[in-house]
Amino acid sequence: MKLITAIIKPFKLEDVREALSAAGFEGITVTEVKGFGRQRGHTELYRGAEYVVDFLPKVKLEIAVSTEQLDSAIDAIINAANTGKIGDGKIFVTNLERAIRIRTGETGVEAL
């Protein structure tokens, strides 16, 4: 099993959710976060004064998948979140040791 953590632009969330749903993925956890990568934030103008926005709003998605489903989930996220512009985000994949469904006690892939 794998845990996919994707950091994307907030306005792409609905597109990514729909793409994952169409690919057969049912569960997703979404967290609103702030951060920056290579773009290092940007400068904005507010009431005539410039100020630097260091941390940009992002959305963090977490999806637990079986190893066999990994490439399908990654492809769905990339295709839906890509704008071709800086700051589109990142995808991280980590090993998932155990998954347990609290209600039924199911473990492993059955718990996903």
Secondary structure, 3 states (H helix, E strand, C coil): CEEEEEEECHHHHHHHHHHHHHCCCCCCEEEEEEECCCCCCEEEEECCEEEEECCEEEEEEEEEECHHHHHHHHHHHHHHHCCCCCCCEEEEEEECCCCECCCCCCEHHHHC
